[in-house]
Amino acid sequence: MDKSTLQILISMVGYMLIVIGIGLYFSKRAQQSSENFFLGGRSLGPWVAAMSAEASDMSGWLLMGLPGVAYWCGIADAAWTAIGLALGTYINWLIVAKRLRRYSVVAGNAITIPEFFSNRFHEKKKLLMTISAMMILVFFTVYAGSCFVTCGKLFGTLFGFSYHSMMIAGALFVIFYTFIGGFLAESASDFMQAIVMILALVITLVVGTAAAGGLGAVIENAKAIPGYFSLANMASPVVDADGVQQVTSGLPVFGAPTRYGVLTAISMLSWGLGYFGMPQVLLRFFAIRRVDELKRSRRIATVWVVISLLAAVAIGILGRTLFPTEAGLLTKSGAENIFITMSQSLFPPIIAGIIMAGILAATISSSDSYLLIAASAFAKNIFEGIIKKDATDKQVMVVTRIVLIAISLIGILIAWNEKSVIFNIVSFAWAGFGATFGPCMLFSLFWKRMNRNGAVAGMLIGCATVFVWKLVLNPLGGIFKIYELFPAFVIASVAIVVVSLLTAPPEKAITDEFDAVKEYVVE
């Protein structure tokens, strides 16, 4: 390891020690009760709630996946996705946050998403709780795998170690951190990590643009690539049998651009629908201390998301100017290393280490959320809610940690293929949550006539549609190439309405509780 690499390592290890320090600081409070461990005692302020929600949501996908898509095929896919996410963030904080914060307390002081759904419909047999908990386990395990891929790529690219050893080391660090601190430590560190992430993106963008000769030079280079700098077309890198982009006369080779139709744009915009079903974001709505602080949180979250997404897409475009033929970037998977390559090339080693801590920040802030929520879904909702209803807080915490380890091991298996594309893994898990929980959450909050049967149908059909569309219909091409979240979200919504109307209306106690939420004042 040379001197420069050692300096980068020192910077990143220093950052990791700070994160561990935050976990240790909050560890005593987290161990006081399962509510503190899983929800932080509903004590989040507006800044922490907003920025921890967005940091836990974006993951390493923001600093590696999204710039990689922009670098590889131009702005269309990346920009339409970013627009959808920005709109989804704002609308979610605007219409869901306030009512969910109140309803989660009225519905038996629910502290997990499955518990909220179960309490919302006054379940006696915990079918809805079981289904939703199992869905969280499945999709968050996939999500955890995407974070471990990020760790492997990051440290493998930086230090020349094997992808697998670095991926496992990153997973072990995240497991340890989640063990000691719980939700409050996770939220506090996510706040810090959100700051690191946005600074890393903005600083890299500004310095990189100057190094490329200014904004005009970057735009001119992008326009020279067929379909690259367009929202209506997508560039088509010419690749060999191994998926490596061809280079001729020192320039990357592109074929004729692919037309980016309205249906494809809608497909990417539909990423915004996913927010209505994202547990890591929805739990921040549960946890904020006062409803009147949500307006400020909404503004903070929206501004952070817009700046971060814009910078991430721009870095991908900038990378095509600075590193058009860099060997490690000439595959679709390798393109996701553009942020790392830029950081190493543009900054002194110590600063580069701090900048790349942004990737580590994004990965830690997301993976700890995924592991904690998935483990709590089983421990709190299945173990305590169904298997052992008289379980003590201590027993729940023990089961949580056992499940956390099991999920991590499966996540490591998912991440074992070092050619995995982070964007693709995240898009599938995002669709799964968005279609499974999104329609059910919206109708639960705003439609009095919805009943438990409709909720069960919506969850099962939404989840099944994601798998069928992705694995069976999508390969057929044509209209089926649309991102699976959009059709699954629509079909699940229809299922909720139809099944609810065809079955008995909810009991009066449920509808009275629905009406009471509007008047409920959170202390």
N, C-alpha and C positions, 0 to 999 in steps of 0.2 A: 504494500500500500504506500503510495507516494505521499509527499508532504501535503499537497493540495487536497487529496482525498481524505487524509487524516483530519484536516481542519474542518472539512464538511461533516465528517463523522462526529467530531467533537461538538459542533453546533447542534446537530440533531439529537445527540445524546443529552445535551444540556436541556433541550426543549422537552424531551421525554421525562427527564427528572422533575421538571416543573409540573408537568401533567400528573405525575405520580404524587407529588407534594399536595396538589389540590385534592386528589382522592383521599390521601391520608388525613388531611384537614377535616374533611366531611365524614370520615368513616365512622366516628363515634356516634354522630347524630343519625347516620344511615342505619346503624344496627339497633336503634331504639325500638323500631317497630317496622312491620312490613309496609305500612303506609308511607313511612319516611323513606324506606329503601326504594319503593316502587314509584312514589309520586312526590317526594320531598316535602310532605306536609302541606301541599297547596300553598307554597310560599314564594313562588317566583315573581320577581318584579318585571316590569314591561320590557326592559332592555334584555335581561337574561332570557325571558320567555321567547322573545322574538328572534334573537340571534342564535340561541341554542336550537330552536326549532329549525331554522334554515341550515345551520351547520350540520345538524344530525341528518337532515334530509339530503343534502347535496353530495356528501361523501367524496371519495377520490375521483368519482365520475366528473366532478366539476373541473378539476385541474388536470385530469388526464383523458377521460372519455370524451368530453365535449370538444376540447381543443383538437383531439385526435380526429374526430369526425370532420371538423372544419378543415384541418390540414389535408386530409385524405381526399375529400371530394367537394370542397367548397362550402359556401355559406348556407346553401338552401336547407339541408337537413338540420344543421346546427342552429340556424337562426329561427326557423319555424318552431323547432323544439323549445328554444329559449323564450320565444314570444308566448307560447302556450303555458310554459312554467311560470312566467311572470304574471300572466293573467290569472292563472290558477291560484297562485300565492295570495294575490290581493283579494280575490273573491272569497277564498276560504276564510281568511281573517275577517272579512266584512260580514259574511252571512252565517258562518258556522260557529265561530269562536264564542260569541256571547251566549248564544242559546245552549251550546254544548256545556259551557262552564256551569250554567245554572242547572241544566237538566241532569248533569252527572251527580250533583249534590241531591237534588230532589229524588232521583232514581236510586235511593238507598246508599247515597254517598259512594258511588262506584269509583274505583281507582284504576280499573283496566278497561279496555275496549270491550272484551267479551262480557265482563260484568255489567257494563252499561247496557249492552243489548239485551242481556238476560233480565236485568231489573226493569228495563223500559217496558217489557211485555209481561212482567210479573210471572216469569216461568216457574213452574213447580218441577217439571222434569227438565233438566238443564240441557236440552238439545241444542238450542241456539248458542249457549255458552260453549259447549263442546265443539261445535262446528267452527265457530269463530276462533277459538283458541288453537285448534288444529291448523286452520288456514294461516294464522300468524306464525306458527312453528314452521310450516312448509316454506312460506315465501321469505321469512326473515333468515332462514337457513341459506337460501339462495343469495339473499342480499349480503349476508356475512361472507359468503364465498367470494363475492365481487370485491369486497374490502381486502380480503386476504390476497387476491390477485394483485391489487394495487400495491400492497406491501412488498410482494415478491418482485414485481417489476421495478419498483422504486429502488430498493436496496440492491437488487441484482444489477441494475443498470449503473448505479452509482459506484458500487464497490467491487464489482466483478465477482461476487460470490454467486453460488448457484441459486437459481430462482426458488427451488424447493426449500432450501435451508432458510432463506430470507423470508419466504412466505410463512413458514412455520414459526420462525422467531417473532414475526409481527403478530401472528395469531396469539402466541403465548403472552405477549405484552398486553394485548387488548383484554385477554381473559383475566389476567392479574389485576389490571386496572378496574375492570367492571366488578370484580369480586369485592374489592375493598371499599368502593365509594358509593355505589348505588346511584339513584336518579339525581340527587342534589349535586353530588360531585360531577356527574356526567353533564348536568346542565351548566354548572359554573365553568367547567373546563371547556365546554362547547362554546360558551360566550367568548372566552379568550381565543379559542380556535377560529371562531368566525372572524375575529379581528385579524388574526394571522393570515387566514385564507384570502380575505379581500385585499389586504396590503400586498401580499405576495403576487396576486394577479395584476393589480394596478401598477406596482413598481416594475414588474417584468414587462408589462405592455409599454409603459413610457420609455424605459431604457431600450427595449428592443426596437421600438419605432425609430428612435434616434439613431441606433446602430444601423438600421436598414436604409437610412437616408431620408427619413421623414415619411409622413402619412401618404403623400403623393406617390412616392416610389413604391410603397406597399400596394396601393390601389392599382397602380399601373401594372405591376407584376401580376396581380390577381386577375385583372381584366384580360391579360394576354393568354391565360389558360382557358380553353373553350368551356363555357358553362360554369366556371369557377366562381365568378363574382356576380351571381344572379340568384334571385329568389324563385325564378321560373325554370331554371335548368340546374343540372347537377353534373359536375365534372366526372369523367370516366378514366381513371388511371389504367394504362395498359400494363397488364401483369403477365409474368410467365407461369409455367405450370406449378411453381411453388408459391404463387401469390405475391412475388416480388415485382415491384414496379420497374419497368424497363427504363434505362437511361441511354440517351443518344446524344453525342457531342456535348456532354456535360449538362444536359437538360433532361428532366423527367418527361416521359412520353405519355400523352393523353389522347384518347380516342374522341369520337364525336360525343358531345354532351347528351345526357339523358333528359328528356322533357320532364319537368316537375309540374304535374297537373294539380288541379284543385283538390282532387281526392287525396293526393299525397300530402298536400299542405294541411288539409283537415286532419289527416292521420297524425302528423307531427304536432299540430296544435292540441290534439286530444291528450297529450302528455299532461296538460293542465287539469284534466278531469281526475287524474290520479291523486291530487291533493286531498280530495274529499274522503279518501279511504286510507291515508297514510297514518298508521298508529303513532309513529315517532313525532309527528306534527300535532295530531289530535290530542295526544297526552299533554302537550304544553297548554292547550286550552283548558284541560282539567286542572292544571297545576298553577295557573296564574292566580295571584293572591286576591285581586279585585277586578270585577267586571269593568269598572270605569277606566282601567288602565289598558284595556284591549285596543282602544283607538290609537294610542301611542305605539303599541306593539305592532299594529298593522302597518303604520307608516315606516317604522324602523325595518320591519321584515321586507316590505316591498322595495324600499330604496336599496337595501343590501342585495337582494336578489337581482334587481335590474343591473346594478353596477357589476356584480360578479359574473353574471351570464354574458353581458356585453363584452367584458374583458376576456373571458374564456374563449368566446368565439373569435374575437380579434386576434388573440395569441395564435390560434391555429392558422389564420390567414397570414399573419406576420411570419410564422415559421416557414411558409412556402417561399418567402423572399430570402430569408436568412440561411435556410438549410434545405434547398430544393432537392439535393441528391444525397443527403446524409445516409450512410448505409443502414443504420439502425432504425430509420424512419420509413423505409420503402415497402413495408407491408401494412395491411390494415391494422393489425395488432401493434406493430412497432410504432405506427404513427402516434399512438397514445403516449409515447415518451417525449413528445415535442417540448412540453413544459420543462422537463428535466434537462434536455439538451440545451435549451435556451438559458436556463439558470446557470448551468455549468460554464457556458461560453461567455455570458455577459457580465458575470459578477466575480469578484474575488472569492476564494473558497469559503471564508467564514460567512460572508454575506449570502453566497449561494446556498450554504447549509441552512441558514435562517429562512431563505426564500423557499427552499424545498421542504422545510418543516411545514409549509402550508399544505403540501400533499399529505404529509403524515398527520397534520391536524384534521384534514378532511376525512381521512380514513379512520382515525381514532374516534372522532366525534360521531361518526355514523355507526361504526361497528359496535361500539359500546351500547348505543341505543338499541340496535337490532338484537344484540344478545340479551340485554336486560329485559326488553319487552317480550321477546320470545320465551325466555325462561319464566318470566312472571305469568305469561299466559297459561303455561302448564301448571306451575306450582300453585298459583292463586286460584285459577279457575277450574282446573281439572282435579288436581290433587286435593286442595282444600274444599273446592266447591262441590265435588262429586265423590271422589274416592274416600276421603277422610274428612268429614265435615267438622269434626271436633279437633282438627289439627291445631297445634300451637303455632305462634309466630316463629318460634325457633325451628320447628319442623318444616314450616313453609320455606324458611330461608335456606335450610339444608337442601331441600329438594330443588330450590331455585339454582343453587350452585352446581348440583349434579347435572341438571338439564342444560345449564349453560355450557358445561364441558362437553356434553354429548352433541349439542348443536355446533359447537366449534369444531369438533372432529369431523362432522359431516361437511361443514363449510370448507374445511381443509381439503377434503376429497373433491368437492366441487371445483376448488381452485387449483387442483393438481396440474391441469393442462396449462403450461406456460404460454400457449398461443391463444388463450382465452381473450376475447375482446370485452373489456369492462362495460362498454356501452351496451352490448347485446345482453349481457347478464342482467344489468340493472333494468333494461327496458322490459324484460320478461317479468321480473319481480314487481316492478312498478305497475305493470298492467294487472298482475294478479291482485295486488292490494286495491288498486283503483276500482276494478270491476267487482271484486268480492265485497268490499266494505263501503265504497263510495256511494252507490245508489241507496244501500240500506241505511247509511248514516243520514243522508239528506232526507229521505222519506220518514225516517224515525223522528227527526227533529221538526219537520214541517207538515206532515200529513197525519191528521188525527185518525183517519179511517184505516190506516195501515195496521195489520195484525201480525201475530207471530208467524203464521203460515206464510204470509207474504215475505217476511224477513228471511225465513229459511229458504224459500224458493229463490229469492234474489241472490243470496250468498252462493248457493250450490250451482245455480245456472250461470251466474257471473263467472265463478271460478272455472267451471267446466268449459265455458265458451272460450276463455283465454287459452286453455290447453288445446282444445280442438282446432281453434282458429290458427294458433301458432304452429302446431305440429302436423295438422292434416290439410287445412284449407290454404294456408299461406303459400306452401310450395306450388300450388296450382297456378299462381300468378293472377294477373288481371285485377279485378276488384278485390280479390282476396289478399292482395299484397298490402292492404291497409293495415296499420298498426292495430293489433288485436284489442287494445284497450277500448277503442271507440265502439266497435260492434258489441263487445262484451258488456260495456257500460249501458248501452241502449237496450240490449236484450234483457239484462238483469232488471232494469227499471220497468220494462214492460211486464216482466214476470211478477214483480212486486205488486204492481197495480192490479193485474188480472187475478192473481191468486187471492189477494186481499178482498177484492170485490166478490169473488165467487165463494168465499168462505165467511163464516160468522164474524160480525163486527167485534171489535175489542170490548171488553167489559167496561162498565161505567167507571170503575176505580182507575182504570188505565187512562181513559179519556179525561177524567177529572184531573189527574196528575199532569197530563199534557197541557191542559188549560192553565194549571197553577204555575207552570214554569215561567210564563211571561211576567207574572206578578212577583215572583220570588226574588228577594233581595239577598245577594251574597254578602255576608258580613266582611 
